[in-house]
Amino acid sequence: DCSYHLAFTSKRHAAFTAKPAHAPIAQTLPAASVPGKCMSKIYRDYDQAALDAQYFIRGRVPTFPEILARWVARSDDAATRQKLSRGIAYGTTPKQAYDLYHPANQQRPAPCLVFIHGGYWQALGKHECSFLAEPYTQRGAAVAMLDYRLAPTVSMTEIAADARAAMIDLAHRAPDLGIDPTRIAASGVVVRHRSRRQ
């Protein structure tokens, strides 16, 4: 997840540094919440506190703010070197938008990579990972950095629907954006979960 490597540097990131509204999150796993010793299991051997701790990986990385700050700085710097269309809306909310990074040497129509950012579905946005677009635009591809609505405001089903809606929007706008609608691919940050079963 990008949250392993990124840090916030401005007020627009304040919401990410706060604890999610749906439940308190401890930075370390409480002894009472060790899997197998849960008082009220809600998923396998996890109670709510233990499950929340599994989704707060950045709390276990002391250098997280510094690492994220470097990613943000790299994204800001990369944006100055690229042709960029910001905030193309595919829905009705501010989060339902993408930034399109155009190929350095436009060859119409260009293939397009849609990048879906990480953040355990609860945090981050299209900007923090946007420096990753440059290697692709330098090689003739467009890159759409996608924002989507976040949990717990919306469900996982709605988050998946946002990604689908963005892909459809790109295909519909393809002629105006210089994109080949038959060559749109998706990539992003994979959330990995490992559980030890005793």
Order of alpha helices (4+ residues) and beta strands (2+ residues): alpha-alpha-alpha-beta-beta-beta-alpha-beta-alpha-beta
